[in-house]
Amino acid sequence: MEAIKFKTDIKCSGCVAKVTPHLNAAFGEDNWEVDTTNPSKVLTVVGETNEIKIKEAVGKAGYKAERL
């Protein structure tokens, strides 16, 4: 499966909790993760190759994502 990565402004576990319902609804529970320890706060989405859909899901939670 293809994985694509995005730099985000999802900074902490509280931010992850806020974005979780949106990402789960769009991509499924086990198909994404955010590395908040990485300085770029990298969101990795597996299997979904639609960059616009990913940005929209993150945006609905009030965050930004930029493809790496």
Secondary structure, 3 states (H helix, E strand, C coil): CCEEEEEECCCCHHHHHHHHHHHHHHHCCCCEEEECCCCCCEEEEECCCCHHHHHHHHHHCCCCEEEC
